[in-house]
Amino acid sequence: MIRHIIATALVLTLMACQNAHGGQSKKPMPSFDKVTKTVLKNFKKQNAGDPEAIISQSQVRPIFGQLKRLGWIVAEEKQILEAVPSDSDFVVRQLRTPAGEKFMRQAGSFPEAYDRLDRLSRLPHGQQTVRDLIRGPDGYKMIQYMTTSRGGVELGKMLSKDPGGKGFNQPTGRIYTVKMLLARLKTEYADATGKTKSKTVKLKQAKPKKVAPTERLKN
């Protein structure tokens, strides 16, 4: 009887230890298609389904909990969230006005449009310039000029010399849209699943040593 009680106690103890140390099976990684649907669903709930519209941290933060429940803990969560503009960011606030939304529907499709607008806002009197572009007629054409023409590149080089304008023509590294967020998550997903393409290293073959005629005769 005593032996039976001891054996039962040991079994219960082992089961408790297994549960405490993750005895339950770990969820498999979700497919990236499922990740994409989760992200899009998150923004749709917030009435922010436009992939080109600007996003902010409060919209992105819940996504990581949702992905965790699916089985993916995003290792770079903190870094990704920090790359998204805050809700109080100047550019975010300006582009969420009716005039700002109209402006970015016209300018958002140009390459690195958000980056240029962001960098422009950091220049001396830059915030007023951004306001004027948003509210004025055809303001989007300045973004088009800066991002698609040779003259725009030269203008960017000039602005790079102003205080706060360093690297004006370069991407800021920030995440401005749902499209950009998905691109970053796709990179992290590839790293997490080991699907990052490895670069093949080609080894140089040693050239055969030339043997002098005299050496051949000796042999």
N, C-alpha and C positions, 0 to 999 in steps of 0.2 A: 504493500500500500504506500509506504513511504517512498519507495523507489519510483512508483508511478507518479506521485506528486512532484518529486524532484525532476523527473523526465519532462513532465508537462510544463513545469516552470522554466526549464531550459529552453524548450521549444518556443514558448511565449517571449522569452528574453531575446532569442535569436531573431524572431519576427520583428520585434520592436526595434532592434538594432538595424535591421535591413531597411525598415521604413524611415528611420532617422537618418540613414546615410544614403538615401536616394535609391532604395531598393526597387522603386517603381521604374518601369522602362521609360527612357528619355524619348521625347517626341522627335520624329525625324524632321529635317529641314523642310520647310514648305517650298514649293516650286516658285520661281521668280514671277511666273504668271499670277500666282496667288498673291504674292507680295504686291504686285502692281495693282491688282483689283482691290486689295485692302487699302492702299494709299489713295486711290481714286475715290473709293467709297467714303473714306474719311473726309475728303474735301467736298464731296457731293453733299454730305450731311450738313456741312457748314455753308452751303450755297456758294461754294468757291470752286466750281468745276472747270473753269477756264484754265487750260494748261499754260497759257502765256501770262496770266494775271500774277501780280506780285503776291508772295506768301510771307508769313511771319511766324515767329517762334511758337506762339500759342496754338497755331494751327498744326504745326509739325509735331509738337511734344507728345500728343496722345498716340501717335503712330507707333512709337517704339514699344509701348505696352501691348498694343494689338499684335505686333509682330512677335513679341515674346510669347504671347499666348498661342501663337501658331507654331512656335518651336524654334524661332530665330532670335537670339539675343545679339543685337547689333553692337559689335565691339567698339565702333567709332561713334556711338550715339552722341557723346558730349561734343566731339569735334564737329559733327554734322549740325547739331543744334546751334552751336556757336557761329557757324557759317551762314545761318539763316538770319536775316535782319530781325531786330526786335520789333515789337508792336509799336514802340514809340519812335522808331527810326524816322528821320525826316522824309526820306524818299517814300517809305511805306505810307505815311500819313498823307502825303501829297497825291499819291497815285490811287488812293482810296476815296478821293472826292469824285463827283460826277465828271468834272473836267479831266481829272487825272486818269480815270478809267477810259474815257474817250481817247485821250492822248496815247495811252499805251496800246490800245487796239490798233492805232495807226503806226506806232513806232516799235512795238514789241517784237515784230517779226524780223527786224534788222539785226545782224549779228552783233552780239555783245551790247545791245542797246541799254540794258539795265546797268551794265558796268560803266558805260560812258556817262549816263545820267548820274549815277552814284558818285563817280569821280568829279563830275562837274559841280555837284553840290558841296564838295569839300574845298573848292577854290575860294579865294576872297570874293565876296559878293555872289558866290556861286548859288546859294539857296534862292536868292531873289531871281537869278537868271533862270533857274529851274521853274520857279513859279511863273515867270513870264512866258517861258516856252509852253507850259501846260495850258495857260489861259489864253495865250495869243493865237491868232489864226495861223495855221500851217506850221506850228512850232515843231511838229514831228520831223519836218524836213531838215532841221538842224541835226537831229540824231541820224537821219539818213545820210547826210553829208559827212558827218564825223565817222561813220562806220563803213561806208561803202565807196568813198572817193579818195583819190590820191591827195587832193587838197585837204580832206579831213584828217588824213594821217599826218600831214605837215602841220596842221593846226594843233593836233594832239601833241606833237613834238615841242611846239612853242609853249603850250599850256603846261607841259611837264616841267618847265623851268620856273613856273610860278609856285609860291608857297602852297603846299598841300596838293600839288599837281604831279608829283613824281610818278612815273609809269602810267601816264594818262591813257596811252593806247593799249595797255595791257589789261587782261581780265583781273578783277579784284579777288577772285577765289571765293566769292560769296555765292550762296544759293538763293536765287530770286524767284524761281517758278517751280511748279509741280514737275514740269519736264526736266528741269535741272536736278531736282531732288531725286527723281527716279534714276537719272543717269548716275548720280553719286551712289545711290543704294545698289545699283547694278554692279558697280565696281567693288563695293564692299561684299556683296553676295558672292562674286567670283572669288574673292580672297578667302571667304569663309568656307566655300565648298571646294576649294582647291582647283578651280577651273580657270585660274589666271594663266594666260598663255606664257609659257616659259621661252625665253630667248635661247635659241640654239647657238652654241659657241663653236665656231669652226676653227679647228686647230691647223696651223700652218705645217704642211709636210716639209720635212727637211730635204733640201735638194741633194741629190747624190754627189758625193765628192769626186771631183775630176782627178783622174790618176795621170800623172805625167808619163810621157813615153818611156823615160829612163827607168821609172819605177816598174813599169810593165815588163821591161826586159830583165830586171833583177829577179822578178817573180818567175 
